[in-house]
């Protein structure tokens, strides 16, 4: 079972700047530097109706189904999650391509499968990322599945 090791608070100073750097890369049309590991999500604000942006790590890309999956580690607290649940029609930029897509929250079973696959492909990232969110995992498949249930996995189906 994932063990919470710290409370994570809003970032400040250099950490906040570092987390926002990928957004600036996309704004400067340099998102291709990040390869296919990150995407820029452009979605509609649920209250304001204005366009909003978030850079998210791609944890799964299915070329056959033309879909990208991302993990919302902050769960329901992430504004982008609440926004895409209200208005699932979004735009994503991956590398140099801008694509229209529909957002869909994965079921817990689908989320576990995607997170397990990610853990197998990127074991080092799977040790580091949970720590950034305040959790320690023991490295077992059961722990990865429990971690998947703590967050939300969203699939962006390209139109």
N, C-alpha and C positions, 0 to 999 in steps of 0.2 A: 504494500500500500504506500502511495506517495506520502512522504513526511513533510509537513510544512516546517521550514527551517527559519523563515523570516517573513515579516509583513513587508510587502512591496508597496512603496509610495510613489507618487508622481515624481518623475525625474526632474532634476534641476541642474543648472550649470552645464559643464562639459558633456555629461551623460545625455542630457536632453538634446544638445547640439548634435552629438554623434548619432543618436537615434533618428534625427531628422535629416541627416546627410543623404540617405537614399532618395528621399523626396526631392531634394534639390537636384540630384543627378537626373531624375526623370524630367523635372522642369526644364533642365538645360539640354534635353534630348540626348542624355548620356546614360540612360537606363540600360542600354545594351552592355555596359561595363559589368553589370550585375548578372548578365547571362539570363538563364531561365530560372534561376533560384529565387527571384523576387518579381513581384508584379505591382503595378500601380493601379489601385482600384479608384475609380471615379464613380461616386454614388450620390444620390439625392438625400439631403438632410430631411429627417422625418418631420421636423417642426418648421424649419425655415423654407424647405423646398429648394435651397441653394445647393450647387454642386460642392461636394466634399471629396477629399482625397485621403488615401491611406496607402502606405507601402507595406506589403505583406510577404512573408516568406512562403514560397510554394513548397508544399510537402509532398505533393503528388501531381504528376502531369500525365494524363492518358491521351496519347496522340490519336488513338482510334476513336474514342468517344469525344475528343476535342474538349476536354475539361481540365480545369486546374483546381486543386484543393489547397486550402489554407487552414491553419489552426488558430483559433482565437483563444489565446491563453487566458485572457481576462474574462472570458465567457460573456455573460449578459451585460457586463459592465462596459464592454467595448462599444462605443457609439456606432462604429461602422456596422456592427452586427445588428443592432436595433434598426439602423437605417435600411440595410438591405432586406431585412425581414418585412419592413413596411413597403419598400419599393424594390423588388428584386431585379428590375431591369438596370443593368450597370454597364460600364465600359471598363475594360482592363487593358493595360499596356504591358506587354511582355517583350523584353528586348527592344526591337524597333517596331513591333507590330501593335497596333491599337485595334481591339476587338470588342464587338458588342457581345454581351453575355447575360445570362440569367443566373441569379444566385439561388442556391438551395442548401438548406441545412441538412447535413447527413444524419441518418439515424445513429444511435449509439453503436450498433453492430458495425455499420459501415465506417464510422469514425475510428473504432478500434482497429479495424483492418488497415485503414490508411496510416494510422500512427505506427502500428507494428511494422508495416512496410518501410516507413521512413526511418524507424529505429534500426532496421537491418541495413539500410543503405547508408545512413549517416550516424554511426554509433557515437562519434565524438560530439556531434551537434546535439544528439539526444541526451548526452550527459550534461552539456552546458546550458541549453535552453531552459530546461525545467528549473535550474538554479537561478536563472535570471528572473523567473516568476516566483521564486521563493520556495521551491520544492526540491527534495532529494529523492531520487529513485534508486532502487536497489539493482536495477538492470534486468529483472525478470520480465517475461512476457506479461504476466499478470499485473505487474506494476505499470507497464506501458499502457495496458488496457484501462487500468484505473485512472491513469493520468489523462487518457483520451476522454474519459467521462467527466473530468474536471473542467475541460474546456469545451469548445464548440468547433466542429470541423464544417467548413462551408465549401461547397463545390460551385465553381463558376463554369457553367455550360456555355461554350461559345456557340453563337447563332450562325 
